[in-house]
């Protein structure tokens, strides 16, 4: 049986400066991310499969194969949700965490095999009378998108199990797409990117260059004259990708597209493509990303807004967009070996992404605002269920992001209790991160190589202690330690982790004279549940007040909480009036002690208000 391989196999890509390690080489110990994986392995995947059965996504394959006479249910792109679940389940099988899932995985693959047409086409929606409509509505029917997710699931299953069953299905489907849209077919693309990434990865997995060619054609078809998708910005068809300089349109689709473009660069080394990606990244990160790492400001079109258009209560910040941000930045890191891309990954993972799932792994947020009332509650599923299986596949493979290598050594990207065992390297990491900034690394192999420790940009100061002594480390970069290592050598990284107030650029108008609170990689929020009797959306924090932090093992499965001093009005203004004069002003405020909890852990208690950016009280 073949061991589980990397999340993406760009280790063999000619323009990758970084090689990922096999998932099987990294094992999470008892710590932050193992708790999240356990919730998905033990609860989330099972809950998701039950929902996929309940809502008709599994049964759709029986209907399409003629094995059921039931009426089809769900959205036109329902197949993609099951494929993403299958990808996540494959990662779980590869880590030996969910062997009891194997019969379900095998059964689903059998259904998929039985549904595929003799020409390789596969989509449960376009059967029977709808067969005539295949590839007639590329803007919104998402056949190419669904195919991309099947290909990704097939690659994950092949790497995790060594079996080729689903990979054969995927290659037959890719062959059908090549006939339709390859050099001798239509010059067109789908409304929702995904196939670009998937086909590039299929090329890496199989060595068949047709799949890279098709990936490039899907990328190149956007922004043409005449347009293939109506020239719509929403569909990323307003400009050729190489001419795009500002992130626009549907946020998830855009980030999927950029990730696919990065995959193509990794294989081709085309400078104009990298120039565009670098400019787009700067645009996203400097003016279109929330402090939580969330992306996508507008509900309308699930889209990016203008620069600094980052509303709090109306933030969209879809969970899938945080997932897509991780995908894109992982590839940009592969291209450049620059620590700033891992900083973005860490911010998204610990905040906007992880807020999308409850602590037990069974309830979800589609959107992740930075302020809300009690009506914003988690749900067990969605009609458009793209977010839950995206959560599954990301958490089930998150350990693949912790390390990477090149010819000189090992990159240590993320921190947790984790064991690395690879043919060249063996390391054991112990830490209480993200609650504590001390990280101990024990080298458990022999040889000369360079150990590169990422010093996060949030870190005010850090020192690294090695057998040679103690050195300061620069935040926002990799700290390099090169030596001839002996088994048992230790490196200690000490990062300052104070609780910090953060101010916003004044062009983000909602956040003027307001503060957000962070500690380490964690963004905090104030909830009604943790501040009884305090209307948190009416509260203010005192200017200059001390911010304390303490470990609370019984709170939200164990978190570091923040406390500070603030004020709230003694009486609220009239609900009937939007404005008031001096004679109506509140007589005085009352002092309160405010408690903040990690943003990702919000909405795991009783419903209530929540706010991230807290106004600062006037002196």
Secondary structure, 3 states (H helix, E strand, C coil): CCCCCCCCCHHHCCCCCCEECCHHHEEECCCHHHHHHHHHHHHHHHHHHHHHHHCCCCHHHHHHCCCCCCCCCCCCCCHHHHHHHHHHHHHHHHCCCCHHHHHHHHHHHHHHHHHCCCCCCCCCCCCHHHHHHCCCCCCCCCHHHHHHHHHHHHHHHHHHHCCCHHHHHHHHHHHHHHHHHCCCCCCCCCCCCCHHHHHHHHHHHHCCHHHHHHHHHHHHCCCCCCCCCCCCHHHCCCCCHHHCCCCCCEHHHHHHHHHHHHHHHHHHCCHHHHHHHHHHHHHHHHHCECCCCCECCECHHHECCCCCCCCCCCCCCCHHHHHHHHHHHHHHHHHHCCHHHHHHHHHHHHHHHHHHECCCCCCECCCCCCEECCCCCCECCCCCCHHHHHHHHHHHCHHHHCEEEECCEEEECCCCCEEEECCCCEEEEEECCCCCCEEEEEECCCEEEEEEEEECCCCCCEEEEECCEEEEECCCEEEEEEEEECCCCEEEEEECCCEEEECCCCCCHHHCCEEEEEECCEEEEEEHHHCCCCCHHHCEEECCCCCEEEEECCCCCCEEEEEEEEEEECCCCCCCCCCCCHHHCCCCEEEEEEEEEEHHHCCCCCCCCEECCEEEECC
